[in-house]
Amino acid sequence: MTSVVSPTRDVVLYFVAIFLPPVAVFFKRGVTADFWINILLTILGWIPGVLHAWWIISRSEGAM
């Protein structure tokens, strides 16, 4: 059974990703490799972390 992803939730996650990119990835995917990659990208620079978070949010079908 597939779950319906709320577009409102994704919009909220896009705004969260602007300020705390790893938190947005955590809410979307959990503690996976994507989460740790996002932490590393955020440490290397804020913009790569935000871009990666937005990419994860836009590509992920299911929500936790």
Number of C-alpha atoms within 10 A of each C-alpha: 3 6 9 9 13 10 9 9 12 18 13 11 21 21 14 19 21 17 12 18 27 27 18 26 31 17 15 22 19 15 12 10 10 18 23 14 16 25 21 14 20 20 12 11 11 16 14 16 24 25 17 22 32 21 13 18 23 12 9 13 13 13 15 9
